[in-house]
């Protein structure tokens, strides 16, 4: 085999994709992950961008190797079956997915080890969309600037 410099450089560019290729070889990794997220959420109509947000946070927390392991454990199984026989790490991963899905909450540690919790995904979370009485102005659907255009009446009732 005659290996040219061009062939060598082209193949070197594929090395960072090797771990993602492992997940894809497990049967469409994102499809398996997406189905698992929907099972954990217990809601079929979870928005795709929320599933992507969960994927982003999962990768941030556990990395591509953790994602590959999670996908391998879930492929073709229900979340109930997988968690019943799964490791503690798998159960923690499922808890992370549920927390992001239901509350939109993420926790980050700084270089000093201090934790900061924010809720960047809350407006798309399952908990937020289940509320009928409090919506952000941009998504509430009311007249003018939404229901926020009308202040509460005196006496505490609307």
LUMTOR-414642 format. One record per residue (C-alpha): x, y, z; chain; residue in three letters. Coordinates in steps of 0.2 Angstrom, whole numbers. Layout:
<atoms>
{xx:X; yy:Y; zz:Z; finu:A; lummar:ALA} .
...
</atoms>
This chain:
<atoms>
{xx:0; yy:0; zz:0; finu:A; lummar:UNK} .
{xx:7; yy:17; zz:-5; finu:A; lummar:UNK} .
{xx:2; yy:30; zz:8; finu:A; lummar:UNK} .
{xx:2; yy:48; zz:1; finu:A; lummar:UNK} .
{xx:4; yy:63; zz:12; finu:A; lummar:UNK} .
{xx:-14; yy:69; zz:6; finu:A; lummar:UNK} .
{xx:-21; yy:52; zz:12; finu:A; lummar:UNK} .
{xx:-13; yy:53; zz:29; finu:A; lummar:UNK} .
{xx:-19; yy:71; zz:32; finu:A; lummar:UNK} .
{xx:-36; yy:66; zz:27; finu:A; lummar:UNK} .
{xx:-37; yy:51; zz:38; finu:A; lummar:UNK} .
{xx:-30; yy:61; zz:53; finu:A; lummar:UNK} .
{xx:-44; yy:74; zz:52; finu:A; lummar:UNK} .
{xx:-56; yy:59; zz:55; finu:A; lummar:UNK} .
{xx:-48; yy:54; zz:72; finu:A; lummar:UNK} .
{xx:-59; yy:66; zz:83; finu:A; lummar:UNK} .
{xx:-75; yy:59; zz:75; finu:A; lummar:UNK} .
{xx:-70; yy:41; zz:80; finu:A; lummar:UNK} .
{xx:-79; yy:41; zz:97; finu:A; lummar:UNK} .
{xx:-95; yy:48; zz:88; finu:A; lummar:UNK} .
{xx:-94; yy:34; zz:75; finu:A; lummar:UNK} .
{xx:-94; yy:22; zz:89; finu:A; lummar:UNK} .
{xx:-111; yy:29; zz:95; finu:A; lummar:UNK} .
{xx:-118; yy:29; zz:77; finu:A; lummar:UNK} .
{xx:-113; yy:11; zz:75; finu:A; lummar:UNK} .
{xx:-125; yy:7; zz:89; finu:A; lummar:UNK} .
{xx:-140; yy:10; zz:79; finu:A; lummar:UNK} .
{xx:-142; yy:28; zz:76; finu:A; lummar:UNK} .
{xx:-136; yy:35; zz:93; finu:A; lummar:UNK} .
{xx:-146; yy:51; zz:93; finu:A; lummar:UNK} .
{xx:-162; yy:41; zz:89; finu:A; lummar:UNK} .
{xx:-158; yy:29; zz:104; finu:A; lummar:UNK} .
{xx:-154; yy:44; zz:115; finu:A; lummar:UNK} .
{xx:-169; yy:54; zz:110; finu:A; lummar:UNK} .
{xx:-181; yy:39; zz:113; finu:A; lummar:UNK} .
{xx:-173; yy:37; zz:130; finu:A; lummar:UNK} .
{xx:-175; yy:55; zz:134; finu:A; lummar:UNK} .
{xx:-194; yy:54; zz:129; finu:A; lummar:UNK} .
{xx:-196; yy:38; zz:140; finu:A; lummar:UNK} .
{xx:-188; yy:47; zz:155; finu:A; lummar:UNK} .
{xx:-199; yy:62; zz:152; finu:A; lummar:UNK} .
{xx:-215; yy:52; zz:150; finu:A; lummar:UNK} .
{xx:-221; yy:64; zz:137; finu:A; lummar:UNK} .
{xx:-221; yy:60; zz:119; finu:A; lummar:UNK} .
{xx:-221; yy:78; zz:112; finu:A; lummar:UNK} .
{xx:-205; yy:84; zz:120; finu:A; lummar:UNK} .
{xx:-198; yy:97; zz:108; finu:A; lummar:UNK} .
{xx:-183; yy:92; zz:98; finu:A; lummar:UNK} .
{xx:-173; yy:107; zz:104; finu:A; lummar:UNK} .
{xx:-176; yy:102; zz:122; finu:A; lummar:UNK} .
{xx:-170; yy:84; zz:117; finu:A; lummar:UNK} .
{xx:-154; yy:93; zz:110; finu:A; lummar:UNK} .
{xx:-152; yy:103; zz:125; finu:A; lummar:UNK} .
{xx:-153; yy:87; zz:136; finu:A; lummar:UNK} .
{xx:-140; yy:80; zz:124; finu:A; lummar:UNK} .
{xx:-128; yy:95; zz:126; finu:A; lummar:UNK} .
{xx:-129; yy:95; zz:145; finu:A; lummar:UNK} .
{xx:-127; yy:76; zz:145; finu:A; lummar:UNK} .
{xx:-111; yy:77; zz:135; finu:A; lummar:UNK} .
{xx:-105; yy:92; zz:146; finu:A; lummar:UNK} .
{xx:-107; yy:81; zz:161; finu:A; lummar:UNK} .
{xx:-102; yy:64; zz:155; finu:A; lummar:UNK} .
{xx:-93; yy:66; zz:139; finu:A; lummar:UNK} .
{xx:-94; yy:56; zz:123; finu:A; lummar:UNK} .
{xx:-89; yy:40; zz:131; finu:A; lummar:UNK} .
{xx:-103; yy:41; zz:144; finu:A; lummar:UNK} .
{xx:-115; yy:45; zz:130; finu:A; lummar:UNK} .
{xx:-109; yy:29; zz:121; finu:A; lummar:UNK} .
{xx:-111; yy:19; zz:136; finu:A; lummar:UNK} .
{xx:-129; yy:26; zz:139; finu:A; lummar:UNK} .
{xx:-134; yy:22; zz:121; finu:A; lummar:UNK} .
{xx:-127; yy:5; zz:122; finu:A; lummar:UNK} .
{xx:-136; yy:1; zz:138; finu:A; lummar:UNK} .
{xx:-153; yy:8; zz:131; finu:A; lummar:UNK} .
{xx:-153; yy:2; zz:113; finu:A; lummar:UNK} .
{xx:-168; yy:-9; zz:111; finu:A; lummar:UNK} .
{xx:-173; yy:-8; zz:130; finu:A; lummar:UNK} .
{xx:-186; yy:2; zz:140; finu:A; lummar:UNK} .
{xx:-179; yy:14; zz:153; finu:A; lummar:UNK} .
{xx:-187; yy:4; zz:167; finu:A; lummar:UNK} .
{xx:-179; yy:-12; zz:161; finu:A; lummar:UNK} .
{xx:-162; yy:-3; zz:159; finu:A; lummar:UNK} .
{xx:-162; yy:6; zz:176; finu:A; lummar:UNK} .
{xx:-168; yy:-10; zz:185; finu:A; lummar:UNK} .
{xx:-152; yy:-19; zz:180; finu:A; lummar:UNK} .
{xx:-141; yy:-3; zz:177; finu:A; lummar:UNK} .
{xx:-126; yy:4; zz:186; finu:A; lummar:UNK} .
{xx:-126; yy:18; zz:198; finu:A; lummar:UNK} .
{xx:-119; yy:29; zz:185; finu:A; lummar:UNK} .
{xx:-133; yy:25; zz:173; finu:A; lummar:UNK} .
{xx:-145; yy:29; zz:186; finu:A; lummar:UNK} .
{xx:-136; yy:46; zz:189; finu:A; lummar:UNK} .
{xx:-137; yy:49; zz:170; finu:A; lummar:UNK} .
{xx:-155; yy:46; zz:170; finu:A; lummar:UNK} .
{xx:-158; yy:58; zz:185; finu:A; lummar:UNK} .
{xx:-148; yy:72; zz:175; finu:A; lummar:UNK} .
{xx:-159; yy:69; zz:160; finu:A; lummar:UNK} .
{xx:-175; yy:70; zz:171; finu:A; lummar:UNK} .
{xx:-169; yy:86; zz:180; finu:A; lummar:UNK} .
{xx:-165; yy:95; zz:164; finu:A; lummar:UNK} .
{xx:-181; yy:90; zz:156; finu:A; lummar:UNK} .
{xx:-193; yy:94; zz:170; finu:A; lummar:UNK} .
{xx:-185; yy:109; zz:177; finu:A; lummar:UNK} .
{xx:-173; yy:116; zz:164; finu:A; lummar:UNK} .
{xx:-160; yy:117; zz:178; finu:A; lummar:UNK} .
{xx:-141; yy:114; zz:175; finu:A; lummar:UNK} .
{xx:-127; yy:115; zz:188; finu:A; lummar:UNK} .
{xx:-109; yy:120; zz:183; finu:A; lummar:UNK} .
{xx:-93; yy:120; zz:194; finu:A; lummar:UNK} .
{xx:-80; yy:133; zz:192; finu:A; lummar:UNK} .
{xx:-62; yy:130; zz:193; finu:A; lummar:UNK} .
{xx:-62; yy:132; zz:212; finu:A; lummar:UNK} .
{xx:-76; yy:119; zz:214; finu:A; lummar:UNK} .
{xx:-90; yy:130; zz:218; finu:A; lummar:UNK} .
{xx:-107; yy:125; zz:210; finu:A; lummar:UNK} .
{xx:-118; yy:137; zz:201; finu:A; lummar:UNK} .
{xx:-136; yy:132; zz:196; finu:A; lummar:UNK} .
{xx:-145; yy:141; zz:183; finu:A; lummar:UNK} .
{xx:-161; yy:137; zz:173; finu:A; lummar:UNK} .
{xx:-158; yy:141; zz:155; finu:A; lummar:UNK} .
{xx:-170; yy:128; zz:148; finu:A; lummar:UNK} .
{xx:-185; yy:132; zz:160; finu:A; lummar:UNK} .
{xx:-196; yy:140; zz:147; finu:A; lummar:UNK} .
{xx:-196; yy:124; zz:137; finu:A; lummar:UNK} .
{xx:-196; yy:112; zz:152; finu:A; lummar:UNK} .
{xx:-210; yy:99; zz:155; finu:A; lummar:UNK} .
{xx:-214; yy:108; zz:171; finu:A; lummar:UNK} .
{xx:-216; yy:125; zz:163; finu:A; lummar:UNK} .
{xx:-226; yy:119; zz:149; finu:A; lummar:UNK} .
{xx:-238; yy:111; zz:161; finu:A; lummar:UNK} .
{xx:-243; yy:127; zz:169; finu:A; lummar:UNK} .
{xx:-258; yy:137; zz:162; finu:A; lummar:UNK} .
{xx:-257; yy:151; zz:175; finu:A; lummar:UNK} .
{xx:-239; yy:158; zz:172; finu:A; lummar:UNK} .
{xx:-231; yy:160; zz:155; finu:A; lummar:UNK} .
{xx:-217; yy:171; zz:149; finu:A; lummar:UNK} .
{xx:-223; yy:186; zz:139; finu:A; lummar:UNK} .
{xx:-216; yy:179; zz:123; finu:A; lummar:UNK} .
{xx:-225; yy:162; zz:124; finu:A; lummar:UNK} .
{xx:-241; yy:165; zz:133; finu:A; lummar:UNK} .
{xx:-252; yy:170; zz:118; finu:A; lummar:UNK} .
{xx:-262; yy:183; zz:126; finu:A; lummar:UNK} .
{xx:-266; yy:200; zz:118; finu:A; lummar:UNK} .
{xx:-254; yy:214; zz:116; finu:A; lummar:UNK} .
{xx:-238; yy:209; zz:126; finu:A; lummar:UNK} .
{xx:-247; yy:193; zz:132; finu:A; lummar:UNK} .
{xx:-256; yy:191; zz:149; finu:A; lummar:UNK} .
{xx:-242; yy:202; zz:156; finu:A; lummar:UNK} .
{xx:-251; yy:217; zz:148; finu:A; lummar:UNK} .
{xx:-264; yy:216; zz:162; finu:A; lummar:UNK} .
{xx:-258; yy:218; zz:179; finu:A; lummar:UNK} .
{xx:-266; yy:209; zz:194; finu:A; lummar:UNK} .
{xx:-282; yy:216; zz:201; finu:A; lummar:UNK} .
{xx:-282; yy:223; zz:219; finu:A; lummar:UNK} .
{xx:-286; yy:210; zz:232; finu:A; lummar:UNK} .
{xx:-275; yy:196; zz:225; finu:A; lummar:UNK} .
{xx:-287; yy:189; zz:213; finu:A; lummar:UNK} .
{xx:-287; yy:191; zz:194; finu:A; lummar:UNK} .
</atoms>
